[in-house]
Amino acid sequence: MTHNRRDFLKQSSVLAGSAVAASLASLPAAASAQAARRGAKPRLTLRYRPYTLELRHVFTIANSSRTTTPVVLTEIEYDGVTGYGEASMPPYLGESHASVLDFLARVDLSKYENPFELDTILRDVDAITSGNTAAKASVDIALHDLLGRLMHQPWYNIWGFNPARTPYTSFTIGIDTQDVVRQKTREAAAYKVLKVKLGRDTDRMIIETIRSVTDKPITADVNQGWKDRAAALDMLHWLKEKNVVMVEQPLPKEQVDDLAWLTERSPLPIIGDEGVQRLTDIPHAKGVYHGINIKLMKCTGMREAHKMIVLARSLGMKVMLGCMTETSCAISAASHLSPMVDWADLDGALLIGNDVYDGTQVIDGKVTLRDRPGIGVTKLTG
């Protein structure tokens, strides 16, 4: 019976092929070519363009200030469906419009017949050259968005996460004068947690100014701005008294022994940011930090970020999910991982005035995922 069925299917295929060939032969040349194109297997097509984000306020951290951030917006199309991605390049990553455009020009997705072969495709993209993590993330995000759209599912469903378990996001207040810090704190009234940039001689003033306005929990990001471990420990004890709940990268990432010493004695969780970029960094971070801050632009995107969370959890480490200055595209991509983490700092799109996407929302300070396929974004402008 099985043998007969196989013969029938084989014969049917031959007959069907002959019928199609005969039909095509009877059509005019132009119509024949169009039918052949319709029958061709779809291919992945990558498109990209540079864009510049405009910040609502001057953004100052321990070692720099800026009013804009360069990004590259990507699209991957397959069988008439398009996924969206993004590369954001703040100065410390060492990427630029030119470097990202050069990298993406070397990415050939048309050779992959199956868009669902994420491991193969993204491994090959990663192997093109070292670094270029934001450029790689732009491909990863667009590919994830595309696959979610093809499956008609949001990524929190594909990963099996409860969208109601998303955390509150912090809202970032950069280093500034007392009056501006007070103004920014009042503007952040809708947010339950504040993130404060520290690392200069104005640290205590900034914290005291915020405390004159609100008693909300604060997370502090030093961006490697402190140098002396003993002074850092004194500051950590003072920050704990001010209801600061954790501190990112208090010392330069190269001071590994000092960071381990500080982490062992700190009254607050110490989170590695600049000191932890990718999956392979996590085993070395154990004992140096209490936890890690994962950013899609540092780790090449959603796939590696997911692996980093799983590995960090297996080592008993805390996890923070952060961002650069980004559109709602990259923020939405990261948001689908947020039910897995302890802290979220996903305010990057809230800091800009020229977003080009609508995606993840922040409602009463909480990361709120959209019931949309893929990463959940729609395009606002061309």
VOMAR-738860 format. One record per residue (C-alpha): residue number from 1; residue in one letter; chain; x, y, z. Coordinates in steps of 0.2 Angstrom, whole numbers, plus 2048, in hexadecimal, padded with zeros to 3 digits. Layout:
N
ZABA / NUM / a / A / X / Y / Z
...
This chain:
382
ZABA / 1 / m / A / 800 / 800 / 800
ZABA / 2 / t / A / 80E / 80C / 805
ZABA / 3 / h / A / 818 / 807 / 7F5
ZABA / 4 / n / A / 808 / 80B / 7EA
ZABA / 5 / r / A / 806 / 81C / 7F3
ZABA / 6 / r / A / 818 / 821 / 7EF
ZABA / 7 / d / A / 816 / 81C / 7DD
ZABA / 8 / f / A / 806 / 826 / 7DC
ZABA / 9 / l / A / 80E / 835 / 7E4
ZABA / 10 / k / A / 81D / 834 / 7D9
ZABA / 11 / q / A / 813 / 832 / 7C9
ZABA / 12 / s / A / 808 / 841 / 7CF
ZABA / 13 / s / A / 817 / 84C / 7D1
ZABA / 14 / v / A / 81D / 848 / 7BF
ZABA / 15 / l / A / 80C / 84B / 7B8
ZABA / 16 / a / A / 80A / 85B / 7C1
ZABA / 17 / g / A / 81B / 861 / 7BC
ZABA / 18 / s / A / 817 / 85C / 7AA
ZABA / 19 / a / A / 806 / 865 / 7AB
ZABA / 20 / v / A / 80F / 875 / 7B2
ZABA / 21 / a / A / 81C / 874 / 7A4
ZABA / 22 / a / A / 80F / 872 / 796
ZABA / 23 / s / A / 804 / 880 / 79E
ZABA / 24 / l / A / 814 / 88C / 79E
ZABA / 25 / a / A / 818 / 887 / 78C
ZABA / 26 / s / A / 807 / 88D / 786
ZABA / 27 / l / A / 809 / 89E / 78F
ZABA / 28 / p / A / 810 / 8AE / 787
ZABA / 29 / a / A / 823 / 8B0 / 78C
ZABA / 30 / a / A / 81F / 8BF / 798
ZABA / 31 / a / A / 811 / 8B5 / 7A1
ZABA / 32 / s / A / 81C / 8A5 / 7A2
ZABA / 33 / a / A / 82A / 8AF / 7AA
ZABA / 34 / q / A / 81E / 8B7 / 7B7
ZABA / 35 / a / A / 817 / 8A5 / 7BB
ZABA / 36 / a / A / 829 / 89F / 7BD
ZABA / 37 / r / A / 82D / 8AD / 7C9
ZABA / 38 / r / A / 81D / 8A9 / 7D4
ZABA / 39 / g / A / 823 / 897 / 7D5
ZABA / 40 / a / A / 835 / 89B / 7DA
ZABA / 41 / k / A / 83A / 898 / 7EC
ZABA / 42 / p / A / 839 / 8A8 / 7F7
ZABA / 43 / r / A / 84A / 8AF / 7FD
ZABA / 44 / l / A / 84F / 8BA / 80B
ZABA / 45 / t / A / 852 / 8CC / 806
ZABA / 46 / l / A / 85C / 8D9 / 811
ZABA / 47 / r / A / 859 / 8EC / 810
ZABA / 48 / y / A / 860 / 8F9 / 81B
ZABA / 49 / r / A / 862 / 90C / 81D
ZABA / 50 / p / A / 86B / 918 / 829
ZABA / 51 / y / A / 861 / 923 / 835
ZABA / 52 / t / A / 865 / 92F / 843
ZABA / 53 / l / A / 85C / 92F / 854
ZABA / 54 / e / A / 859 / 940 / 85C
ZABA / 55 / l / A / 859 / 940 / 86F
ZABA / 56 / r / A / 84C / 94A / 879
ZABA / 57 / h / A / 85A / 950 / 885
ZABA / 58 / v / A / 86D / 950 / 884
ZABA / 59 / f / A / 872 / 93F / 88B
ZABA / 60 / t / A / 881 / 93F / 896
ZABA / 61 / i / A / 88A / 930 / 89E
ZABA / 62 / a / A / 89A / 92F / 8A8
ZABA / 63 / n / A / 8A6 / 931 / 898
ZABA / 64 / s / A / 89B / 939 / 88A
ZABA / 65 / s / A / 88C / 944 / 885
ZABA / 66 / r / A / 882 / 943 / 875
ZABA / 67 / t / A / 872 / 949 / 86D
ZABA / 68 / t / A / 870 / 93D / 85F
ZABA / 69 / t / A / 873 / 92A / 85C
ZABA / 70 / p / A / 876 / 922 / 84B
ZABA / 71 / v / A / 86C / 913 / 847
ZABA / 72 / v / A / 86A / 908 / 838
ZABA / 73 / l / A / 858 / 901 / 834
ZABA / 74 / t / A / 857 / 8F0 / 82C
ZABA / 75 / e / A / 849 / 8E6 / 823
ZABA / 76 / i / A / 849 / 8D4 / 81E
ZABA / 77 / e / A / 83C / 8CE / 812
ZABA / 78 / y / A / 837 / 8BD / 80E
ZABA / 79 / d / A / 828 / 8B7 / 803
ZABA / 80 / g / A / 820 / 8C9 / 805
ZABA / 81 / v / A / 822 / 8CA / 818
ZABA / 82 / t / A / 82E / 8D6 / 820
ZABA / 83 / g / A / 837 / 8D6 / 831
ZABA / 84 / y / A / 83F / 8E6 / 838
ZABA / 85 / g / A / 84F / 8E8 / 841
ZABA / 86 / e / A / 85B / 8F5 / 847
ZABA / 87 / a / A / 86D / 8F9 / 84C
ZABA / 88 / s / A / 870 / 907 / 858
ZABA / 89 / m / A / 882 / 90D / 85A
ZABA / 90 / p / A / 886 / 917 / 86A
ZABA / 91 / p / A / 899 / 91D / 869
ZABA / 92 / y / A / 8A0 / 910 / 875
ZABA / 93 / l / A / 89B / 901 / 86A
ZABA / 94 / g / A / 8A7 / 908 / 85C
ZABA / 95 / e / A / 89A / 906 / 84E
ZABA / 96 / s / A / 894 / 913 / 842
ZABA / 97 / h / A / 888 / 915 / 834
ZABA / 98 / a / A / 897 / 911 / 828
ZABA / 99 / s / A / 89C / 901 / 831
ZABA / 100 / v / A / 88B / 8FA / 833
ZABA / 101 / l / A / 887 / 8FE / 820
ZABA / 102 / d / A / 897 / 8F6 / 81B
ZABA / 103 / f / A / 894 / 8E6 / 826
ZABA / 104 / l / A / 882 / 8E5 / 81F
ZABA / 105 / a / A / 888 / 8E6 / 80D
ZABA / 106 / r / A / 891 / 8D6 / 811
ZABA / 107 / v / A / 882 / 8CC / 817
ZABA / 108 / d / A / 87A / 8C1 / 80A
ZABA / 109 / l / A / 86A / 8BA / 810
ZABA / 110 / s / A / 864 / 8B4 / 7FF
ZABA / 111 / k / A / 86E / 8A4 / 800
ZABA / 112 / y / A / 863 / 89D / 80E
ZABA / 113 / e / A / 854 / 894 / 808
ZABA / 114 / n / A / 84C / 892 / 81A
ZABA / 115 / p / A / 84A / 8A2 / 824
ZABA / 116 / f / A / 847 / 897 / 834
ZABA / 117 / e / A / 859 / 891 / 834
ZABA / 118 / l / A / 85D / 89E / 841
ZABA / 119 / d / A / 86D / 896 / 848
ZABA / 120 / t / A / 874 / 893 / 837
ZABA / 121 / i / A / 870 / 8A5 / 831
ZABA / 122 / l / A / 875 / 8AE / 840
ZABA / 123 / r / A / 885 / 8A4 / 843
ZABA / 124 / d / A / 88A / 8A8 / 831
ZABA / 125 / v / A / 886 / 8BB / 833
ZABA / 126 / d / A / 891 / 8BB / 843
ZABA / 127 / a / A / 89F / 8B3 / 83B
ZABA / 128 / i / A / 8A1 / 8C0 / 82D
ZABA / 129 / t / A / 8AC / 8CA / 838
ZABA / 130 / s / A / 8AF / 8CD / 84B
ZABA / 131 / g / A / 8A7 / 8DB / 854
ZABA / 132 / n / A / 899 / 8E5 / 84B
ZABA / 133 / t / A / 88C / 8DF / 858
ZABA / 134 / a / A / 87F / 8EC / 855
ZABA / 135 / a / A / 880 / 8E8 / 842
ZABA / 136 / k / A / 87E / 8D6 / 846
ZABA / 137 / a / A / 86F / 8DA / 851
ZABA / 138 / s / A / 866 / 8E3 / 844
ZABA / 139 / v / A / 866 / 8D3 / 839
ZABA / 140 / d / A / 861 / 8C8 / 848
ZABA / 141 / i / A / 852 / 8D4 / 84D
ZABA / 142 / a / A / 84B / 8D5 / 83C
ZABA / 143 / l / A / 84D / 8C2 / 839
ZABA / 144 / h / A / 844 / 8BF / 84A
ZABA / 145 / d / A / 836 / 8CB / 845
ZABA / 146 / l / A / 834 / 8C3 / 834
ZABA / 147 / l / A / 833 / 8B2 / 83B
ZABA / 148 / g / A / 826 / 8B7 / 848
ZABA / 149 / r / A / 81C / 8BF / 83B
ZABA / 150 / l / A / 81D / 8AF / 830
ZABA / 151 / m / A / 817 / 8A5 / 83F
ZABA / 152 / h / A / 80A / 8B2 / 843
ZABA / 153 / q / A / 810 / 8B2 / 855
ZABA / 154 / p / A / 819 / 8BF / 861
ZABA / 155 / w / A / 82A / 8B9 / 867
ZABA / 156 / y / A / 824 / 8B8 / 879
ZABA / 157 / n / A / 818 / 8AA / 874
ZABA / 158 / i / A / 825 / 8A1 / 86A
ZABA / 159 / w / A / 831 / 8A2 / 879
ZABA / 160 / g / A / 823 / 89D / 885
ZABA / 161 / f / A / 823 / 8AC / 890
ZABA / 162 / n / A / 814 / 8B4 / 899
ZABA / 163 / p / A / 813 / 8C6 / 892
ZABA / 164 / a / A / 80B / 8CC / 8A3
ZABA / 165 / r / A / 81B / 8C8 / 8AC
ZABA / 166 / t / A / 825 / 8D6 / 8A4
ZABA / 167 / p / A / 82E / 8E2 / 8B0
ZABA / 168 / y / A / 82D / 8F4 / 8B3
ZABA / 169 / t / A / 83A / 8FE / 8A8
ZABA / 170 / s / A / 845 / 90B / 8B0
ZABA / 171 / f / A / 846 / 91C / 8A8
ZABA / 172 / t / A / 857 / 923 / 8A6
ZABA / 173 / i / A / 85D / 934 / 8AD
ZABA / 174 / g / A / 86E / 939 / 8A6
ZABA / 175 / i / A / 87B / 943 / 8AF
ZABA / 176 / d / A / 876 / 956 / 8AF
ZABA / 177 / t / A / 874 / 965 / 8BA
ZABA / 178 / q / A / 86A / 965 / 8CA
ZABA / 179 / d / A / 85C / 96F / 8C1
ZABA / 180 / v / A / 85B / 963 / 8B2
ZABA / 181 / v / A / 85C / 953 / 8BD
ZABA / 182 / r / A / 84D / 95A / 8C7
ZABA / 183 / q / A / 844 / 95E / 8B7
ZABA / 184 / k / A / 847 / 94D / 8AF
ZABA / 185 / t / A / 842 / 944 / 8BF
ZABA / 186 / r / A / 831 / 94D / 8BF
ZABA / 187 / e / A / 82F / 949 / 8AD
ZABA / 188 / a / A / 832 / 936 / 8B1
ZABA / 189 / a / A / 823 / 936 / 8BD
ZABA / 190 / a / A / 81A / 928 / 8B3
ZABA / 191 / y / A / 829 / 91C / 8B6
ZABA / 192 / k / A / 82A / 911 / 8C6
ZABA / 193 / v / A / 83D / 90F / 8C5
ZABA / 194 / l / A / 84B / 91C / 8C0
ZABA / 195 / k / A / 85C / 918 / 8B9
ZABA / 196 / v / A / 869 / 925 / 8BD
ZABA / 197 / k / A / 879 / 928 / 8B4
ZABA / 198 / l / A / 888 / 92A / 8C0
ZABA / 199 / g / A / 89B / 92A / 8BF
ZABA / 200 / r / A / 8A0 / 93C / 8C2
ZABA / 201 / d / A / 8A3 / 948 / 8D1
ZABA / 202 / t / A / 890 / 94D / 8D0
ZABA / 203 / d / A / 88A / 93B / 8D6
ZABA / 204 / r / A / 884 / 940 / 8E7
ZABA / 205 / m / A / 87C / 950 / 8E1
ZABA / 206 / i / A / 872 / 946 / 8D3
ZABA / 207 / i / A / 86B / 939 / 8E0
ZABA / 208 / e / A / 867 / 946 / 8ED
ZABA / 209 / t / A / 85E / 951 / 8DF
ZABA / 210 / i / A / 853 / 942 / 8DA
ZABA / 211 / r / A / 850 / 93E / 8EC
ZABA / 212 / s / A / 849 / 950 / 8EE
ZABA / 213 / v / A / 83C / 94C / 8E1
ZABA / 214 / t / A / 838 / 939 / 8E3
ZABA / 215 / d / A / 83C / 92A / 8EE
ZABA / 216 / k / A / 83A / 91D / 8DF
ZABA / 217 / p / A / 846 / 90F / 8DE
ZABA / 218 / i / A / 856 / 914 / 8D4
ZABA / 219 / t / A / 862 / 909 / 8CA
ZABA / 220 / a / A / 873 / 911 / 8C7
ZABA / 221 / d / A / 87E / 910 / 8B8
ZABA / 222 / v / A / 890 / 916 / 8BB
ZABA / 223 / n / A / 897 / 911 / 8A9
ZABA / 224 / q / A / 8A8 / 90D / 8B0
ZABA / 225 / g / A / 8A9 / 91E / 8B8
ZABA / 226 / w / A / 8B0 / 91A / 8C9
ZABA / 227 / k / A / 8C2 / 914 / 8CA
ZABA / 228 / d / A / 8C6 / 910 / 8DD
ZABA / 229 / r / A / 8BE / 901 / 8E4
ZABA / 230 / a / A / 8BE / 907 / 8F6
ZABA / 231 / a / A / 8B6 / 918 / 8F1
ZABA / 232 / a / A / 8A9 / 90E / 8E7
ZABA / 233 / l / A / 8A5 / 903 / 8F6
ZABA / 234 / d / A / 8A2 / 912 / 900
ZABA / 235 / m / A / 896 / 919 / 8F3
ZABA / 236 / l / A / 88D / 909 / 8F1
ZABA / 237 / h / A / 889 / 909 / 904
ZABA / 238 / w / A / 883 / 91B / 902
ZABA / 239 / l / A / 878 / 917 / 8F3
ZABA / 240 / k / A / 870 / 909 / 8FC
ZABA / 241 / e / A / 86A / 915 / 909
ZABA / 242 / k / A / 862 / 91F / 8FB
ZABA / 243 / n / A / 858 / 911 / 8F4
ZABA / 244 / v / A / 863 / 90D / 8E6
ZABA / 245 / v / A / 85F / 8FA / 8E1
ZABA / 246 / m / A / 86E / 8F6 / 8D7
ZABA / 247 / v / A / 87D / 8FD / 8CE
ZABA / 248 / e / A / 884 / 8FA / 8BC
ZABA / 249 / q / A / 896 / 8F9 / 8B8
ZABA / 250 / p / A / 89E / 904 / 8C6
ZABA / 251 / l / A / 8B0 / 901 / 8C1
ZABA / 252 / p / A / 8B9 / 8FF / 8B0
ZABA / 253 / k / A / 8B6 / 8EE / 8A9
ZABA / 254 / e / A / 8C9 / 8EB / 8A9
ZABA / 255 / q / A / 8CA / 8EC / 8BC
ZABA / 256 / v / A / 8C4 / 8DA / 8BE
ZABA / 257 / d / A / 8CC / 8D7 / 8CF
ZABA / 258 / d / A / 8C5 / 8E7 / 8D6
ZABA / 259 / l / A / 8B4 / 8E4 / 8CF
ZABA / 260 / a / A / 8B4 / 8D2 / 8D7
ZABA / 261 / w / A / 8BA / 8DA / 8E7
ZABA / 262 / l / A / 8AC / 8E7 / 8E6
ZABA / 263 / t / A / 89E / 8DA / 8E2
ZABA / 264 / e / A / 8A3 / 8CF / 8F1
ZABA / 265 / r / A / 8A1 / 8DE / 8FD
ZABA / 266 / s / A / 893 / 8E8 / 8F4
ZABA / 267 / p / A / 882 / 8EB / 8FD
ZABA / 268 / l / A / 87A / 8ED / 8EC
ZABA / 269 / p / A / 87A / 8E1 / 8DD
ZABA / 270 / i / A / 888 / 8E5 / 8D1
ZABA / 271 / i / A / 883 / 8E3 / 8BE
ZABA / 272 / g / A / 890 / 8E1 / 8B0
ZABA / 273 / d / A / 88C / 8EC / 8A1
ZABA / 274 / e / A / 89B / 8F1 / 897
ZABA / 275 / g / A / 8A4 / 8E2 / 89F
ZABA / 276 / v / A / 898 / 8D6 / 898
ZABA / 277 / q / A / 894 / 8D6 / 885
ZABA / 278 / r / A / 890 / 8C5 / 87F
ZABA / 279 / l / A / 88C / 8B3 / 884
ZABA / 280 / t / A / 89F / 8AE / 885
ZABA / 281 / d / A / 8A2 / 8BC / 892
ZABA / 282 / i / A / 895 / 8B5 / 89F
ZABA / 283 / p / A / 8A0 / 8A7 / 8A6
ZABA / 284 / h / A / 8AE / 8B3 / 8AA
ZABA / 285 / a / A / 8A1 / 8C0 / 8B2
ZABA / 286 / k / A / 89C / 8B3 / 8BF
ZABA / 287 / g / A / 8A4 / 8BA / 8CF
ZABA / 288 / v / A / 8A9 / 8CA / 8C8
ZABA / 289 / y / A / 897 / 8D1 / 8C7
ZABA / 290 / h / A / 886 / 8CB / 8CF
ZABA / 291 / g / A / 87E / 8CC / 8BE
ZABA / 292 / i / A / 87E / 8D2 / 8AD
ZABA / 293 / n / A / 876 / 8DF / 8A2
ZABA / 294 / i / A / 871 / 8D8 / 891
ZABA / 295 / k / A / 86F / 8E4 / 882
ZABA / 296 / l / A / 86B / 8DE / 871
ZABA / 297 / m / A / 877 / 8EA / 869
ZABA / 298 / k / A / 885 / 8E3 / 873
ZABA / 299 / c / A / 881 / 8D0 / 871
ZABA / 300 / t / A / 87C / 8CF / 85E
ZABA / 301 / g / A / 869 / 8CE / 862
ZABA / 302 / m / A / 85A / 8C4 / 868
ZABA / 303 / r / A / 861 / 8B3 / 866
ZABA / 304 / e / A / 871 / 8B5 / 86F
ZABA / 305 / a / A / 868 / 8C0 / 87D
ZABA / 306 / h / A / 85D / 8B1 / 880
ZABA / 307 / k / A / 86B / 8A5 / 882
ZABA / 308 / m / A / 874 / 8B2 / 88E
ZABA / 309 / i / A / 865 / 8B3 / 899
ZABA / 310 / v / A / 864 / 8A0 / 89A
ZABA / 311 / l / A / 877 / 89E / 89E
ZABA / 312 / a / A / 877 / 8AC / 8AB
ZABA / 313 / r / A / 868 / 8A5 / 8B4
ZABA / 314 / s / A / 871 / 894 / 8B4
ZABA / 315 / l / A / 880 / 89C / 8BD
ZABA / 316 / g / A / 874 / 8A5 / 8CA
ZABA / 317 / m / A / 877 / 8B6 / 8C3
ZABA / 318 / k / A / 86B / 8C5 / 8C2
ZABA / 319 / v / A / 866 / 8CB / 8B1
ZABA / 320 / m / A / 862 / 8DC / 8AB
ZABA / 321 / l / A / 85B / 8E0 / 89A
ZABA / 322 / g / A / 862 / 8F1 / 893
ZABA / 323 / c / A / 862 / 8FB / 883
ZABA / 324 / m / A / 86B / 909 / 87A
ZABA / 325 / t / A / 862 / 918 / 873
ZABA / 326 / e / A / 857 / 90E / 867
ZABA / 327 / t / A / 846 / 90F / 85D
ZABA / 328 / s / A / 837 / 905 / 863
ZABA / 329 / c / A / 83E / 8F7 / 857
ZABA / 330 / a / A / 84D / 8F2 / 861
ZABA / 331 / i / A / 844 / 8F6 / 871
ZABA / 332 / s / A / 835 / 8EB / 86C
ZABA / 333 / a / A / 841 / 8DC / 868
ZABA / 334 / a / A / 849 / 8DD / 879
ZABA / 335 / s / A / 838 / 8DE / 882
ZABA / 336 / h / A / 834 / 8CD / 87D
ZABA / 337 / l / A / 842 / 8C6 / 888
ZABA / 338 / s / A / 83D / 8D1 / 897
ZABA / 339 / p / A / 832 / 8C5 / 8A0
ZABA / 340 / m / A / 842 / 8BB / 8A3
ZABA / 341 / v / A / 84C / 8C9 / 8AC
ZABA / 342 / d / A / 84E / 8D2 / 8BD
ZABA / 343 / w / A / 84F / 8E3 / 8B7
ZABA / 344 / a / A / 84B / 8EC / 8A6
ZABA / 345 / d / A / 852 / 8FC / 89F
ZABA / 346 / l / A / 848 / 8FD / 88F
ZABA / 347 / d / A / 845 / 910 / 88E
ZABA / 348 / g / A / 850 / 914 / 87E
ZABA / 349 / a / A / 841 / 918 / 873
ZABA / 350 / l / A / 83A / 924 / 880
ZABA / 351 / l / A / 84A / 92E / 87F
ZABA / 352 / i / A / 848 / 933 / 86D
ZABA / 353 / g / A / 83D / 93E / 863
ZABA / 354 / n / A / 83D / 936 / 852
ZABA / 355 / d / A / 838 / 924 / 854
ZABA / 356 / v / A / 833 / 91B / 844
ZABA / 357 / y / A / 82A / 90C / 84C
ZABA / 358 / d / A / 81B / 908 / 857
ZABA / 359 / g / A / 81E / 8F9 / 863
ZABA / 360 / t / A / 820 / 8F5 / 875
ZABA / 361 / q / A / 818 / 901 / 880
ZABA / 362 / v / A / 81C / 907 / 892
ZABA / 363 / i / A / 80C / 908 / 89C
ZABA / 364 / d / A / 80D / 90F / 8AE
ZABA / 365 / g / A / 81F / 90B / 8AD
ZABA / 366 / k / A / 81D / 8F9 / 8A8
ZABA / 367 / v / A / 824 / 8F1 / 898
ZABA / 368 / t / A / 814 / 8EC / 88E
ZABA / 369 / l / A / 815 / 8E0 / 880
ZABA / 370 / r / A / 80A / 8E2 / 871
ZABA / 371 / d / A / 7FF / 8D3 / 86A
ZABA / 372 / r / A / 807 / 8D4 / 859
ZABA / 373 / p / A / 812 / 8C7 / 850
ZABA / 374 / g / A / 825 / 8C8 / 850
ZABA / 375 / i / A / 82C / 8D5 / 85B
ZABA / 376 / g / A / 81C / 8DF / 85A
ZABA / 377 / v / A / 820 / 8EE / 850
ZABA / 378 / t / A / 818 / 8F8 / 843
ZABA / 379 / k / A / 820 / 905 / 838
ZABA / 380 / l / A / 81B / 917 / 83A
ZABA / 381 / t / A / 825 / 91F / 82C
ZABA / 382 / g / A / 82D / 91B / 81C
